[in-house]
Amino acid sequence: MDNSNGSPSQNRNSRSRSPSDHARAQSPIPHGGSDPHAPSTHHHPAYSFSYPPGPYSHNYYPPPPLSPSSHPSLPHSPCSHRYAYTSLPVSPSPGSSSPGPPINRPPPQLVAFNRPLPRLDYPLSIGGPTTKRRPPPRLDYPLSPGQKSAYSPPHYYTFPYHQGPKSPGVSSQSSQSPISSSPRSPSLENVICNVQISDSKLGAPASPSAPASPPAPAAQTGPFAPHFAHSNSVPFHGRNDEFNGCSDKFSGRRRSTSDVGDLKTSPSVSNESPRNQSLQLASYKGSSLRALLLHGNLDIWIHEANNLPNLDMFHRTLGDMFGKMPGSPGKGNTSDPYVSIRVSSAVIGRTFVIKNCEDPVWEQHFCVPVAHNAAEVIFHVKDSDVVGSELIGVVAIPVEQIHSGEVIKGAYPILNSNGKPVKQGAVLSLTIQYTPIDKLVMYQQGVGAGPEYIGVPGTYFPLRRGGTVTLYQDAHVPDGCLPNLMLDNEMHYVHGKCWFDIFQAISQAQRLIYITGWSVWHKVQLIRDAGPTESLGHLLRSKSQEGVRVLLLVWDDPTSRNILGIQTDGLMATHDEETRKFFKHSSVQVQLCSRNAGKRHSWAKQKEIEAIYTHHQKTVMVDAAAGNGKRKIIAFVGGLDLCDGRYDNPYHPLFRTLQTLHKDDYHNPCFAGNTGGCLREPWHDLHSKIDGPAAYDVLANFEERWLRAAKPKGVSKVKGNAYDDALLRLERIQDFLTVNDVPSVDDDNPEAWHVQIFRSIDSNSVKGFPKDPKIAQSMNLVCRKNVMIDMSIHEAYVKAIRSAQHYIYIENQYFIGSSFNWSQTQYKDLGADNLIPIEIALKIAEKIRENQRFAVYIVIPMWPEGIPTGAATQRILYWQNKTMQNMYQTVYNALVETGLETAFSPQDYLNFFCLGNREACGIYENVNGTGAPPPANSPQAQSRNNGRFMIYVHSKGMIVDDEYVIIGSANINQRSMDGGRDTEIAMGAYQPHHTWARNNSAPRGQVHGYRMSLWAEHTGTIEECFFQPESLECVSRVRTMGELNWKQYSAKEVSEMRGHLMKYPVDVDRKGKIKPIPGFEEFPDVGGKIVGSCFGIQENLTI
């Protein structure tokens, strides 16, 4: 039964399912005869639930309708076979070679048009001025036959710099020799500069146009050059990196692995927003600047700059006053230049800083994923200084010149706000080429396609083959809590018990126990349903007494203090000082790690990082038996901290466990004031265990962080104390297997996993990153103003989304990003520049244009943890709403483009959900809480009386096509994806025997079982349509369940909820416009606008 077009009238296509594969389930009996629908004719697998009486005895869903709703039959055409991409041929562009050029390749040799600039040799200089200055371009080349000099009125499109009456040409290269662009994700620039934003005034005001400059020569490149000009209004805002709006966000990588095929472009027009240091566009000769969609990769080489002005006049003046003696030569003190690259108000790359140099040579390559509507690619040449950076000048390249895929190369004059060169002969030499996503072959064959699949290429840690992975939902899953799920090869999905497994692993460790955490609380009990057990702190102390090396890396909350025995908990209540005090006189070593900035940051940036950002990784590493008397490393990675408030199970109780499982673990930071007798905050999370070579990469992350955190300071440093003695040298332990020796699961084993570790972290938080930018980039690190960054988590998400073929399922604590594409121009400079939201929306748009089904399910918390009416919470909700609106608008635009806007709505492809629970107080009314009862009309009292509260989604994971999973500590926001803000770690994994490409059918491996288990927890049932999550039938059914659950949650009558999945409480119309649901503008009981509100607080805190 083929269903490649995803029509709801057709059944799911997989292999034949005999009774031995899947038994059929009985339809649930509607409660109390309240079902208005006819009984379902769908057959459901016989997944036996063991839900206890009480919370799961009510609220059976009405069965789905016999035919799928009011939607017409899908016009989506079937693929040539079930998964067309499995046999998709690689079609390189005419004249191009099939294999991609090597990583870190030099820029291509170009075919010069008009009059070429000379190709001159010069030495490479990294980190300082070159000893041999590259001569300026020759100016006396004759015109080729048929050419004539081309002059243009004043403009800011900076073509190759030329002094004299004749204009040089811009070198470009046609598609006959394209640059193969890599799928490398951009890195985020971490300077968001402490801006204060309010509703009435956001972003920088547009600067008035400056007087027109005299005519300047310009070269002609294709049909575009003579038709476009800037108005003379490049606003200069002085030292803007730290204090004036957003600054650099992304840095690219220098590598490329993809082939480039035939080029097709689909330009779309939008308006550029006002932004700091942007170029105000004006038409010339009746033509206007067009903004086009850049969705693919940009290859950019920043070669060098010449004749830069000296902006360090303050230092020069001081030197003249105090430093120079008569007759002494003195040392030169001039500008410290670097270049930032901006597209559509987002910074996508930035070079390293070269000190005291007016002729810097970078030779730095960026390969940057882009998903931006833009009219130009702007290069800001800046002078780095102690308190920020000062803009030297600007070079702008029209997107229309690069959109065809041609290589553009030249030496371009650096212009000031008046459109004039900042200095005679000041030029920036660069090369740029755009490759659209449909020419990047690696995204066309699925997430885990092919036996030679290498994972996410160009990352710090490689793909490790032959491991095993255990996937967890919540801290604990009681026996019989979730249905029995059948997988391929007569396998059953095993619901892991996360904290039980961690307890067992720690108990059985013989050599080492290493733990990282945002919070680690020594009082937490990992096992609670098997009688009293010792706390985590006592367990670790006892293991250290046995001779096991126990090391803890815990974030040091700057607001917590322990001075002269007086302890304060801190604003985040992480128990950091309490935990350190508990282990003080034991052999357990605890390092409280501040999120420190390095000396290479400006003073203001250092203070910002230390005050706002955190160490957010959550890992546990222990040694385990490897057979034959050997030991190996296993690692736990995910979203669960070992602290209070995290222990929960799929029932997510509110009251009934306050005297049992949660007796000494009450946690609900969403209430202010007394919480006596109040309900707890249920907690939902994702975690994983890695056994195999990739576990050693998690260990390497810990070692790099420990060496940085334990580095001696003050007196210890003067004494020369060693700081790495605490780490075990595994290579010196005879019975310990190294990463090269650890046994791996054979490739023929269907239960084998391939695993890759990703991070968001910079050189200020680890020891071992090189200082030389050239070496750093060879290790796949981003160099951002001389800070080396690993931002592979963002790259992994972008790669997986671009490669998705059927559906995406996300659970995350936050969902904010792609602010450069928001419709409100005053927010485009916000700085939430990660690509994840816009990549998802563009993936849906791509599938709509291809007449293929695709679905995205995103589960987020009802509101961010904290007081719902608080300024920070409301701000986050506001940015989240803008993110959602942008995505829905993009999907609707694709429907309009294909003429399907009347047949389908954006919610047929994209839906947001949250989790909640209701529980009648009844016998729980007299439970003892923490403190006195709250006032009668307080949010906590109303929540208690109505017996309802959100289930806090703390997950940080994504499942793609039932074949690939990402789980870690990283949220989908700028803090986690930037690389230079919160430190994060994640793993991406798949089973090579369970992919679409291998089976030519829906995978039924562990990733599929994990997704089905999560859906069973959230919906309280398993239905046939769940096996085809991309289908319209499944999307409609899950959304209907969410709507019914929201009605039950928001009703006045208290009733126990079987399912917890609720449609996020906003209304989305058929045009994708989001607005509050009438009557539910605020969250029930607790208040706070559901769509958020705009308060003037630091943007780098909430994005």
N, C-alpha and C positions, 0 to 999 in steps of 0.2 A: 504494500500500500504506500505509494509514493505521496509525500506531502511536502515537497521541496518549496512550494510557494507559501506554506504556512496557513492555508485556508482552514477555517474552523470547521468546515463541512467534511474535512478529511481526517482520518484517524492518524495517530502518531505512527511514524515510520521508524522502527528499529528492527531488530531481529524478531523472529517468531517467538512468542512467549507461551510456552507450554505450562501446564499446571506445576511442573517442577521448577519453572523459572519464577513465576509470580502467581500466587493464589489470588483469587478474586475476593474483594472485600464486600461485606454487607453494607448497604446504605444505612447511615445512622437514622434512628427513629426520631422524627421531630418532636420537640418537647411541647407537651400540653396542647397538641393540636393547633399550634400557632402557625404552622407552615401554610402560607397562601399559595404555594406552588405545587404543581404536580410532582409526583415522585420522579427522581432522576432515572434516566435510562442509561446513564454512563456506568461502566463497570470500573470499580476501583480495586486496586490490589489489596489483598487481605493482610494489611499490616495490622497486627494485633496490638492494640493499645492496652496499657495497664494503668490508665488514669484512675486514681483513687476517687471514691465518692466525694462530693463536695464541689471543688472548683471546676471540675470538668463534667458535671452532670447536667449542665444547662447550655442554652444557646447553641443548639445545632444549627448549622447554616441551612437555609433553604437550598434545595438542589439547584444546579444550573438549569437554565431553560433548555428545551429540546433543540432549539436552533439558536444560534448565537445572535441574540439581540436584534437591534434595528439596523445593524451595519449591513450594507450590501456585500455581495460576494467580493472577495479580495481580487483586485485586478493584477496582483503580483504574478508574474509569469514564473513557471518552474525553471529551475536550472537544467542544463543539458543532462546532468545526472545529479544525484542527490547532493553531492558536495563538489560543486564545479571547480573549486579552487584546488582540489587534489590533483587535477590534471591540467591546470592552467599553465600553458607554455610561457616561458620567459621570452619576452619580445623586446630586445634592446632596440634603441633607436637606430635608424639607418646610419651606417658608417661608424657606429660605436662598437667597441669590443664588448663581449658579454661579461667577462669577469670584471668586478670592480677593482679599482686601483688599490694599492696597499694603504694600510693605515698610516696616518701622519705623512701623507704624500705631499710633495711640493705643489704649488699652484700650477695649472696647466699652461703649456705654451699656447699663446694666443695668436689668432690671425688678426692682424691690425687693419682697421678700417680708417679711412681718411689718412691722416699723417701719424704714424705710430710714434710713441715715445721710445727712446732707446732703451735697450735692455743692458743694464750695467751691473757689474759684479760688485759686491760689497761684503764685508765680513759680518757674521752674525754676532750680535751683542745681546746678551741676556743679563738683565739686572743693572746695567750701567751704560754709560756712553761708549760708543765705539771709538776705537783708536784710529780708524780710517773712515773718513767721512765720505759718504756717497755723493758724487758730484751731481749738481742739478741737471735736469733734462736739457738736451741740446735744443736750441731754438731755431736752427737754420735749415731744417729739413725742407726740401722742395715739395711743392704740391704734386701729387700724382696727376696724370692726364685726366682731364674731365672734372677735376676738383676745383673748388673755389673757396676762398676764405668765407667763413660764416661768422657773422656777428649777431649778437642778441642783445636786447635791452637788458636792464638790470634784472638779475634773477638769482635765486639761491640754489639752483641745480648746479652743482659744482662739477664741471667737466675737467678733464686733465689740465693742470695748471700750465699756463703759457704766458710768457712775457714778450710782448711784441705785437705787431699788427696782424699776425696770422694766427689762426686758431688751430691747435693740434687736435687730432681725433681721439676719440675714446676707443681704446682697444676692446674688441668684443669677439666672442667666438660663437659660432652657430652651433646647432645641435649635432653637427658632424663629429664633434669631439667634446661631448659634455663631461662634466665632472660627476662621477657617481657619488651621490650623497648618502651619508649614513643616517641611521635612525636614531642617532644619539639625541637624548633629551637635553634640553637646556638646563643650565644651573640658575638658581635664583640669586639675585643680588640682594644682600641682606640690609641695605641701607634704606630704611623707611623714615628716618629723620624726625621723629617726635612731633609730627604735625598735630595741630589742634584743628579739628573740623567740626563745624556746626551745620545745621540745616540751611541756614541763610547764606553761608559763604563757604564753598568747598572748592579746593583747587586754586590755582593762581589765576588772576584775571588776565584777560587778553591784553597784551601790550599794544599801545597805539602804534600805528605804522610809522616807521622812521622815514625820513626823506629818502627819495630814490637816489641810488648811487649812480655815478656816471656809467655809461655803457661799458661793458666788459666783454672781452672775446669769449666765445663758447664754442665747443666742438659739437659736431652733429653726429648723433648716434642713432641710426634708424630713423623712424618717422617722428620720434617724440621730442628730440632735443629742442628744436626751434619753437615748440608750441607751448611750453610750460615755463612759468616763472613764479617765484615767490614774491610776495610783498615784502618790503624791507622792514620786517618786524620780528627779528629773532630776539626775544626777551632775554636779557642777562639778569640773573638773580644772585650774583656773587657766589659765596661759598654755599653751594646748595646740596651737597651730598648728605649732610647731616641735618640741616635745619629748614629746608625749603621744599616741601612736597616730597614725592617719592623719588627715589633715585634708582640706581642700577639693581636689577633683580635677577637676571639670568646670565649665566656665562656658558659658552658652548664648549665643545670638545673638538680636538683635531683628530678626526678619524673618519673613515668612510668604508663601508662594506657592501653597499647595495649597487645593483645594476640600474641603469637608467634606460627606459624604453622610450617609445614615442610620446611626445608631449601633447597634452590637451589641456587647455585652460578654460575655466568658466568664470570670467571676471564678474564680480558683483560690486555694486557701487554703494558706498556709505560715506558719511561725513566724518572727517577727522575731528577730534575733540581739541579744545584748547588745553594746553599743558605747559608745564614749566619747560623753558628752553626749546619749545617747539617752533616750527617754522609756520607762520601764517601764510596760507596758500592764496595765490591770486592767478587769474587767467592771463594769458598773453595772446594777442591776436584772436580773441573770441573763444579760445579753448580753455577748458578747466582741468584741474588735476583730478584724476580718477583714483579712488581707493579700490583696490582689488583684494580678493581673498588670497592670502599666502597660506596654503595648507600643504605642508610637506617639510622639506629641510632646506635651510640656507647654508651654503658653504661660503665662508668669509675668511679671507686672509688679510690681516692688518700687517703691512710690510714695515713701513717706516714713516716718519715725519721729518721735514726739513725746515730750518729757519724759524723755529717757534719763538715767540716773544718771551721775554723773561718777566714773569709775574711775581717773582719773589723780591719785589722792590723793597718791602719792609725789611727783609733780612739784609739786603744790600745796603740799605740806609744805615742800619745798625752797624754793619761792618765798616762802613765809611766813618761812622762816628767813633767806634770803640775798638775795632779789630785791626785796622790797618795802621801800620807805622810808616813814616816817610821812607820811601824807597823799598818797602817790602811788597812782593808780588801779590800775596794773599791768595786764598783758595776761591775758586769760582763757586758762586751760589746762585743757581738759576732755577728754572721751573723743573718740577718733578712730574713729567707728563705721563698720562695714560689715556686710553680711548674707551669710551662706552658706546655700545651699539643699541639703538632704540628702534623698535617697530611698534607703531600704534600705541605710543605712550608706555610701552613695556620695554625694559632693558633686557636684552637677550644675550649680551656678552660684554666682557670687559677685559682689557689687557692688563698685564702687570705694570707696575710703576717703575719707571727708570729715573733714578735720582740725578738731579743737577745735569740736565741734558737738553739742549735745544735742537739736537738732531738725533732723536731716539730711533733705534732699530728694534722692532719687536719680532717680526716674522712669526706671528702667532696665528694659528688656524682655528676657526670655530666651525663646528658642524652642529647646527641648532635646529631642533624641531620648531616649526612655527604653525600657528593656527590663528592668524591675525588678519583682519581687514585693515589695510594700510595703503597710504598713498606714497609713502617714501620710507626708505631706510636711512636713519640719521646717525651720523657718527659725531659724538661730542668729544672733542679733544680737551682734556682737563689738566689742571695743575693740582696735584695732591698736596695737602698741607696738614698741619697738626690738628686744626679744628674743623676740617672739612676739605672741600675741593672747590676750586674756582674754574669757571668755564673760560677756556682760551678761545675756542671758536668751533665752527660747525661745518660739516660736509654732509650733503643730502643727496641721495640717489633715488630717482623716481622708481616706484615699483613697476611702472609700465615698461621700463627699460629692461628689467630682469625677469619679468613674468613669463616671457617666452622660453626661458631656460638658457639663454645665451650667457656666455661668460663676459662679464664687464670688468675691465681693468684699466687703471690709470693713476696718475698723480693729480690730486684735486686740490684747488686752492681752499684754504681754511678761512672762512668768512666770519665777520663780526655781525653785530645786530643791524648795521647799516648796509649789509650786503657787500662790504669791501673786505679785501684781504686783511687779516689781523696784523700782517707784517709782509713787507715785500718779499716774495719768494716762499712764503709759508705754505707748504703743501702736505697732504696726507696721501700716501700711496697704498692702494688697496685693490683687492680682487673679490668679486662676488658672483655667485651663481645660485639660482633657485631651482630645486627639483620638486615637482608636485608629487603628492602622495601616491597617485595612481601609477607612478613610474618607480616607486620603491618596492621592489619585488618581495622583500622580506615580510611585508605586511599583508601579502595577498594569500598566504597559505595557512592561516590559522595560527593560534598561539604556540602550539607545540608540534609544528609540522616537520616531518622528515627525520630520517635517522641521523642526519648530520646537523640537526638543530643545535645551536650553540647558546641558547638562552638569550639574555639581554647582552648584546656585544659591547665590548669596550668598557666594562665595569671593573671596579677595583678587585672584586672577588669573581672568579669564573664560575661557570656552571659545573657542578659536581655530579657525576653520574654514579648510580648504583647504591643509593641510600634508601632509607625507609623513613616515612613520615607518619606521625599520628596527629590527627586533627581534633581539636577540642572545641566545644561550645559550653560556655559558662564554667565556673570553677568546679562544678560537680554535676554528674548525671546519675541519679539513682537507678538501680536496676528496674527495668520494666517501665521506666518513665516515658520512653519514646518508642516508636514502632520498630518492628523488625524489618530491615530493609535488605532486599536481595540485590546483589550485584552480578556482574558477569562471572563466568567460571564457577557457578554455584556458590559464590562467596556471600557472606553476610557482612553488612556494615557493622562495625563495632563502635559503640558510643564510648568515647574515651572519658576517663575521670581525671581531670587535669591535676587538681591539687593532691589527689591520692597518689597519682604517678610521681609527682614532684616529691612528696613525702617519702615514697619508697626509694626513689633514686638517691635522695640525700642520705637516707638511712643506710643504703648499701654502698655508699662511696667509701673508698679506702685511701685515696690519694689527695683529691682536691674537691672543693666546693666553692665555686665562684658565682656571685650574684650581683646583678646590676638592677637598679630600680629608681624610678621617680620617688617612690616611697617604699620602705621596708619597715614593718612593725614587728618587733620581737614578740609581742603578745598574741599574734594571730595564730589560730589553730587551723591546720590544713585539713585534718580529718575530723568530722563532727557527727557522722551518723553511725559510728561504730563504738560509741562510748568515749569516755574522756581519754585524750591523748595529750602528750606534751606539746607545749607551744613551739613555734619556730625558733625562738631565741634559745630555749633550753635544748632543743634538738641540735642546733648549730654548736652550742657550747660543748655538748657532750661529744660531738664528732671531733671537735678540735682537740679535746682531751685525749681522744684515741690516736692522735697524731695526724689527722687529716688537715690539710691546709685550707682554711676557711677565710675567704676574702670577700668583702662587701664594698661595692661602689654605689653610694647613695647620693642623690642630688642634695646639695646644701641649700636649703631655703634661706635666702638672705634676710628674711623677716623673722626667722627663729633664732633665738639666742640662748646661751647658757653661760652666764657671767656670774662668777662668785657663788655658784650654786643656785642662782635664780634663773629659772628656765621659762622661756616663752615658747608657745607652740608654733607661732608663725601663722601667716594668713592662710596658707595652704594646708595646714594641719597634717604634715607629712610624717611627724614623729621622728624627724632626723636626729635632733639632739637627744631625745629619749632613747633611741636605739643605740646611739654611740655611747651614752652613759651606761646602758645595760651591759655592753660588751667591754667596757673600759678595762676591767681587771681580768680579762680572759685572754686566751690566745687567738681569739677571733679578731681579725684586723678589719677595721671599718674606716674607709676613706669617705668623708663628706666632701663632695665635689661641687664647688661653685661653677657656674657657667661663665668662666672667665673669657675675656677677650684678649687677644694678643697685642703686642706692642705695635704691630703693623696697622692696627686700627687707629682712627683718630680718637682723641680723648673723649669726645661726646659719644662716639660709637661704643667705646669701652664701657662707659657708664650705662648705656642703654642695654647692652647685652647682659651685663652682670645683674641688672635689676629686673629684667623682664623674662629672659629665656631660661630654659631648664635643660637638665639631662633627663631624657624621657624614655630611654631604653629600658626594656624589661626582659631580662634573660637569666637563666640558671644553667650553669655548666657543672657537670660532675663526671667522675670517672666511673666506668661500668665494666662488667666482665665481657671480654672479647673472645673467650674460649682459649684452651691450651694454656691456662694460667696467665694470659695477657690481659691488659687493661686498655680501654679506649675512652674517647670523649663522647658524651651525648649532651644535647643542648635543648633547652626549652626557650621558645621565642614567641612573643605575642603581645597582647594588650593587658594582661592581668599582672598587676603589682601584688606583691605578697604583703598586703596590709588590710586594714579594716574596711568594711563595706563591700568587699569584692566577692565574698563567698555567697553563691546563689546557685539555684538549679532551674531547670526549665519551667517549674511551676511558678516561680517568681512571687512568693507569698508577700503579703503586706503586713498582716498582724499575727498569723497563726504560729510563726516560729520565733516570736519575740522572747518567749520563755524557754526556748529549746536551742535551735541551731544558732540563733542570733542573740542569745541572752546577754553576752558580753561584747556584742559587736553591732550596736545600733549605729546606723549611719544615715543621715539625711541632711545634707548641707543646703537644701533648698528652702529651709524654714529659718526664719530669724526669731529668736526669743525662745520661750519655753516649748518643749516638745514632749512633755509627759503624756504617756499613753498614745502617742502619735504613731502613724504607720512608718515603716522603714522605706528606704528607696531601693526598689529592686534593681539588680545589676545584671546586664547581659554583656558578654565578652567573648572573644575568640582567642585561641592560643594554639600552639603546636609543639611537637617534640621532633627533633631531628636526630637520626642515628645514621652515621656514615661520614664521608669526607667533609660535607658541608658543616658539620658540627665543629670542626677544627677552625673554620673561618669565624664562627661565633666566638670561639676561644681567642683567636687572633685579635678580634675587636676588643675583647676584655683586656688583653695584655697591652695593647696600644693605649687604651684609656688609663689603665692602672699606672703605667710608666709616666704618663703625663700628670696624673693626679697626685702620685706619691713622690714627685720630684722634690728634692729637698729645697727648703726655702730658709732664708734668714741665717741663723747660726748653724743649722744643719748643713747648709750649702757651703759655708765657710770652712767647716770641718771636713768637707769632702765625703760625707756619709753616702754610702751606696743606697740607692732607692729601688733597686729591682730585686733585692734578695727575697722578697716575699713571694714572688712568682716562681713556681716550680719549673725547672728546665726539663721538659719531658724527654728531650733527646738524651739526657743523662740517666734516665731511669730505665733500667734494662728491660723490665717487663711491660713498658708502656709503648704502645703502637703510635707511630707518627701518622700524619695525614697520607703519606705515600704507602704506608704499610697496612692501614686499617682495611679489613675485609669489606668488600662491596658486594651488593646483590648482583647476580649475573644478569646481563641484558635480556636473556631469554626468560627470566622470571617475570610473569605478568604483574607481580606486586612490587616491582622495582620502581624507585622514584629517582628523578633528576631534580636537584635542588640548587638554588643560587641565593646567596646572601647579599642584601642591599642595605645601604645606610644613608642617613643624612648626618653629616659630621664634618668638621673642619680641623685644620692643623692646630687650632688652639685647644682642642680637646683630646688629641692623640699625640703620641710620640712615634716618630717614624716616617711621617710625611716629609718628602724632600723640600728644601727651600728653593731650589732651582726650578723655575717654571717649566723649563724644557724637560727636565727629568720627571717632574710631577705629571705632565701631560702624557709622558710615555707610560706612566702607571695609571692612566685613565682618571686623573684627578683634574678638577677645574681650578684654574688659577684666577682668582678674583682679587685684584688689587694686592697681590702678593700674599694672600691667604689661600692655602690649598684646600680644596673642598671635594668631598665625596658626596654626590647627590643622586646616587643611583636608584633610590626609592622612587623619585619622580620619574626617572627614565624608565623604570620597570612598569609603572602604571601606564605611561604613555604608550610604550611598546605593546602592552597587553590590550589596551583599548583599540589601538590602530589595527591590531591583528584579529580582533574579535570578528566572528562571522555570524553568530546567531543571537546571543544575548549576553548581558552583563548584570551581575548581581553584586551590590555593594552594601556593606554595613559599615558605618563610620560615625564617630562621635561628632564630627564637624563636616560641613560640605560648603566650602567657600573657595572661589577661584575665578580666573579668567576675567578679572575686572576690567581689563583693557577693552573688552568687547561689550561691556554693559551699555545700555542705550543712554543712560544719563551721563552727559559729558562731564559733569562735575565730579563723578566718581571714577573716571577712567585712570586717574593718577593715584588711585588708592594704594596700589602695590600688591594686590592679591593676584599675582601674575602666573600662578601655576596653571598648566594647560588642561588639567583633568576634566573640568566641566565642559569646556568648549570642545575638547576632543570627543567626548561622549556624544554631544549634540551633533557634531559634524559626522560622526559614525552613523547615527540614525538618519541624518539627511542623505548620506551616501547610499544607504540601503533603500530609502524611499525612491531615490532617483533610479536605482537599479531594479525596482519592482521586486524587492525581497523583504521578507519579514525580518524584523529585529525588535528586541524588547530590552528595556533597561528598568531594573527594580532597585531603588535606593532606599535603605532603611537608616534613619537618623533619629536621635532622641527628640522628644516633643519640644524640649528646650534645653540649652546647655546647662550643665549642672551649676547651680547657684540660685540666687533669688531671682525669680522670673521677671520681676519689675525693675531689677537693678540695671544700672546704666550699661555695664559691660555685657550682660546677658541680652539686653534689648539691642545693643549694637551688633552683636554676633547674629542675632535673628534677622536683623535688617540686611546685613551682607548676605546671609544665606538666602533671603527672599530675592535679592537682586540676582544672585547666581541662578536660582531656579527660573526666574523670569527670563533671563537671557537664554537659557537652554530651551525652554518652551517656545520662545520666539523664533529661535533658529529652526526648530522642528516644523513649526507652522509655515515658515517661509519656504521650506522644502516642499511641503504639501501644496502650497500655492504654485510654486514653480512647476510642479508636475500635474497640476489640475485636480488634485485629490482633496482639496480642503473641505469640500462638501461631503465627501464620502467618509473621511476619517478625521479624527481630532488628534492633537498632540499626545493626549493621554492614552491613545491606542499604542503608543510606543514608549512613553516615558512616564513613570509614576514614582512618587515619593510616599514613604510610609513611616510610621513611628510605632512604638509599642506602649501598651498600657494594660492595667489590670484593675479589677474591682473585686472587693472582698467584703462581705457583710461583717460588721463588727460582732454582733451577737454575743457569743460567750467570751469574746476577746475584749469586751468593753472595759474590764477591770485590770487589764494588763498593766504592769508597772513600766513606765517609760523613764526617760532621763529628765529629771527635774519636775517642776510643778506643771499642772495642766495649763494649756494655752488659753487666752481669752476666747470667748464664745464666737466672735466674728472674725477671728484670725484665719489666715490661709490654712494653717495646720489643723485648726478645729474643724473647718469646713471639709478639708480632705478626709479627716477622720470620720466625720459624720456621714459623708457620702461614700466612704469606703473605696476611694479610687486614687490612683497615682500613676504617673508614667513609669515605665520600665526604662531605666537609663541605659541607652545604647552606648557602650564604651568601646565597641568593636572597632577594629581597624583592618578590614579585610575586603577582598574582592574575588569573586569567582567568575570565570569567563568560559562559556561554552561547555560547562561541565568537564573541562579538561585541565584548567590551570587555576591555581589559587595563590593569592598573595595574602599573607598574614604578618602583622608586625605591630609596632608601637606608633606608627605614623598616622596622624590625622590628615584629612584632605583639607588642608588650609596652608597658608604661607609659612606659618611657624614650623610645620613639620616637613614641608617639601622643599624649603629654601636651601637647606644644607649648611647655612651659616647661622641658624637660629637654634631651635631645639635639636638636641642630638637624638637620633632615631635609628632603629634597626628593624629589618623585615626579612622574610624569606619568601621566595617565589618557587613553586614546585609543580610538577606534573608527572604523570605516569606514562611513559612512552608507549605502553601497550594499550592505553585507553585515551586515544585522541581521535578526532574526526578524520584526520588525514590518513591514519593507519587503518581504521575500521570502515571508513566510508559510511558511517552511521553514528548515531548518538552514543557517546561514551557511557559506559556503566561501571566505572571504576570508583575509587575512593572519593574523588572530588565530587562526582555525581551523588554518592551516598551522603556526603557532608552537606551538600546543598539541600537535598531532600530531607535530611534530619533537621536542619535549621528551619525549613518551611513547615515541617510537622510541629516543631516547637511553637512557631509563631501563629500558625493557623489552627492547630489542634486537630488536624486531619491530613489525609493524603488523598488526592484526587487524580484521576487519570490525566487530566490536562497538565498536571505538574511535570509530566515526563517530556513535555514539549514547551518549555518556558517561553520560547520566542513566538508562539502562536497567539493570534488575537483571542482565541478562546481562553487561553490561560491568563492573558493580561486582563481580560474582562472579568474573569472569575475571581482572580486574586483581588482586583480592585473592588469588586462587589463585596467580598468578604471584609475588606478593610472598611468600607462604608458602613456595613452592618455592625461591625465591632465599634466603630466610632459612635454610632447612634446609641449603642448599649452603654458605652463608656460615659457619654454626655447626658444620658437620660436621668430624670429625677429619681426613678425607682432604682434601688440598689439590687443588682443581680450578679451572680458569679459569672465570670467570662471564661468560656472554653478556649477561644482563640485570643491572642494578644495583638495581632497585626492590625493596625488601624491606618486608614488613609490619612495622610498628613492633613490637618484641619485647615485647608485653604481651598477656595474654589478656583478651578482652572476652566475657562470657557473654551469654546472650540477654536478660538483664535490664539490660544495660549496665554491669555491675560490672567494674571493671578490677582485675586482679591479676597478679603476675608469672607468667611461664611456668614450670612446674615444671622445675627443672634449669637455668634461665637467669634466675636472680634478678639476676645481675650481667652486665655486658658481657663478651663473650669477650676473653681475653688481658689487657685493661687494667683490669678490675675496676670497681667503682662500681655502686651499686644502680640498676637501670634505672628504677624508680619514684621515685628520689631519696630524700633524707632531710632532716630538718629540723635545721638548725644555726642558732644564734643569731648572725646577722649583720645588717647594716643592710639593711632591706627595700627601700629606694630604690635599692640597688645591684643587686639581682637581679630586680626586677620590671620 
